Amino acid sequence: MKVWQRLIPRSLRNYRMSWFGPDIVAGLTVAAVAIPEVMGYTSITQTPIVTGLYTLLLPLAVFVLLGSSRLLVVGGDSAAAAILAAGLTAAAIPGVEPGSPRWAAMCALVALATGVLLVLARLLRLGFLGDFLSASVLIGFLSGIGINVALNQIPDIIGVEKGEGHWIEKQWAWMSQLDSISLPTIAYGAGTIAILVAFKFLVPKIPGAIVAVVGLLTVATLTDAEGYGVEVVGPIDGGLPVIGLPGGVTVAEVVAIASTALSCFFIVIAQSAATSRSFAMKHGERSDVNRDILGLAGANLAAGLSGTFVVNGSPTKTQILDTAKGRSQVANLVVVVMTLVVVLFLTDLLEELPLAVLAGVVLVVGVGLIDLAGLRRISRRSRGEFIVAIITTVIVVVGGVIAGIGVAIALSLLSVIARQYRTPAFILQPTERGYDFLAAVPGVQSRPGLIVYRFNSELFFANAVGFTERLERAVDAAPDRVRWVILDCAGIPDVDYSAGEQLVSLIGSLHSHQVHVVLARPEPALLAALDTYDLLARINPAHIYTDLDLAIASFESDAAANRAPTKMKESS
């Protein structure tokens, strides 16, 4: 690659001029939806309206320069916003109140810390963390966030005060004020929802969000909505963001926001990687998750330095870009330009926008995160994973997103351990066409005197006992006395310390019963691990085979040799 080509952002390499027109249209479409959305997300983060717009300026531009995905749209996101707000509320930092300048500074600090964590993830090539949350857990987690986000918009939509405290207290707060609801406010909120739903199903090519915002803003301005009790956005400090570190930050505050940044880090990687991969696969391309992590790191560092909150790869905005036939990050550069126009020239026009309109936009986004179709698919295919998804959803809704992400990680870990623990064991029976894989149950053998034992998982503390016990039961209950046990190691990549100790006991037990232990098809890494636990010293080097067929042939030769003297004695 030539030097000048290396200067071109990876997401824009091999660009075709035939994409330019569709990219412009797609960018305008995404901007029409994204701008009202990110303004609405500030009701979640409890920061100034303009900070939502700032998530589509420097952060998105930096991702275009550093990321690799052609389609991923980066900006303010409801899931990350909910985690941020819940984390800062739980941190209860002295002197930091929601909506205050110090609160906004803490939001920027969380974005910076998230960016630093993403830089470390890129240096350590931790892109695999994008697969850390299982699909069922991620569906449940995002569905829970969707329910929370949607319910939290109800007070603004019906024109009552928001409650404080845990989830039940917040819901009871607005329910107990139903006698004080504002009918004009409800009209704006319900009108927004109706417009978004109608355009989604009847005219999907036209962005309903921009129609709702522009149309209802015009109505509110002409009728003086604030004059009859409708709460509006009010003055917006437009202009370019001030670049710099959050001022007056203490070490105690950095420590206090660390867990929130870590939670944001996990959801940014999980959601962005899943989104990037799914759209790359859809177009027959490969995603470079580690490179995208670099882009996300830069985007969050830019967010923190420009005074806004955590940014994330957005599935909904990326879907809009793809549906609008966008082909590259040029479309996102259009979003940056359109946002810049709004920030510099149009903020005064937004002062009369009812908060109920933004709440309606965010409510519809929240409802869209509730993946009922995904939950139905999981329930049909795996009842256990469906229960896990529902548990995750309930924890997020009732316990909050911080508790939810902890439970999500724990459930994903338990799911991995449970699957490894339940790894099936097989006894292989040679046939003319290869091998039959029979369940390793008492009474099954490969040949008279032979058991070929297969286990398709690494051996570690959670499954080592099961591995050992199933083999011992198979040996004890075999129809013929077992003389050889061949461990087919092709499915065993590694052995941990606990499993190594179990294997030492197993081999000693088998040898005490005059059973030869033979290894077939072990990888060099496995042999090195076994040698660490002094297992190779307990196995005859001649009984380690690179080919399973050779191991079985050696058993047959040994069996024939043992039968020959008996036959000679009988003939004499």
Number of C-alpha atoms within 10 A of each C-alpha: 5 6 7 7 11 10 10 13 15 18 21 18 14 9 13 10 9 9 15 16 14 19 25 21 17 26 27 22 24 26 26 21 21 28 24 21 27 26 25 28 28 25 24 22 28 19 23 20 23 22 26 27 28 30 32 30 26 23 31 32 24 21 30 31 18 21 27 26 28 23 25 32 30 27 31 32 25 27 28 28 26 22 26 27 23 18 24 23 16 14 17 12 16 7 9 18 15 15 14 14 13 18 21 23 22 27 29 26 30 32 30 28 25 29 29 18 18 29 19 15 20 20 12 10 14 15 20 13 14 21 15 18 24 20 17 25 29 24 25 32 31 27 29 31 29 28 20 23 27 22 17 23 25 22 23 26 29 25 24 20 14 15 17 12 10 11 18 13 12 16 18 12 18 22 15 10 15 13 9 12 18 18 14 19 26 21 16 28 28 18 17 28 24 16 20 24 16 13 17 15 9 10 12 14 13 15 21 23 27 21 17 25 23 16 13 20 22 16 15 19 16 10 11 13 20 18 9 11 13 25 19 20 18 17 14 16 15 19 16 13 19 9 12 11 16 18 10 9 13 9 8 9 16 15 11 19 22 17 16 25 26 16 21 30 25 21 22 27 28 23 21 24 25 20 22 25 18 16 21 18 11 9 10 9 13 15 20 16 25 23 18 27 30 23 28 34 33 27 34 36 29 30 34 30 22 23 25 34 35 34 32 31 29 23 21 18 22 21 18 22 28 19 13 20 18 27 23 26 29 23 29 31 20 21 27 22 17 18 22 20 13 18 21 13 12 15 18 15 16 20 15 23 25 26 22 31 30 30 31 30 29 28 27 21 21 24 19 16 24 21 16 14 10 16 19 11 12 20 16 9 10 12 11 12 20 22 17 20 28 19 20 30 30 18 21 28 23 15 15 22 29 22 18 27 24 15 20 28 18 14 21 21 15 12 18 14 16 13 13 18 19 14 16 16 20 22 26 24 18 15 8 5 6 10 12 13 16 16 14 23 17 16 13 21 24 21 19 15 19 26 26 26 27 24 19 16 21 18 26 20 17 15 20 21 17 17 25 16 13 17 24 16 14 20 26 13 16 21 15 15 14 22 20 24 22 25 23 25 23 19 15 18 17 20 24 15 15 16 23 23 16 19 21 16 13 19 20 15 13 18 16 10 12 12 19 19 20 22 26 22 19 21 15 10 12 18 18 16 18 21 14 13 18 14 17 17 10 13 16 12 11 9 15 20 19 15 14 19 14 12 23 22 11 14 22 15 12 13 16 11 11 11 11 10 11 10 10 9 8 7 7 5
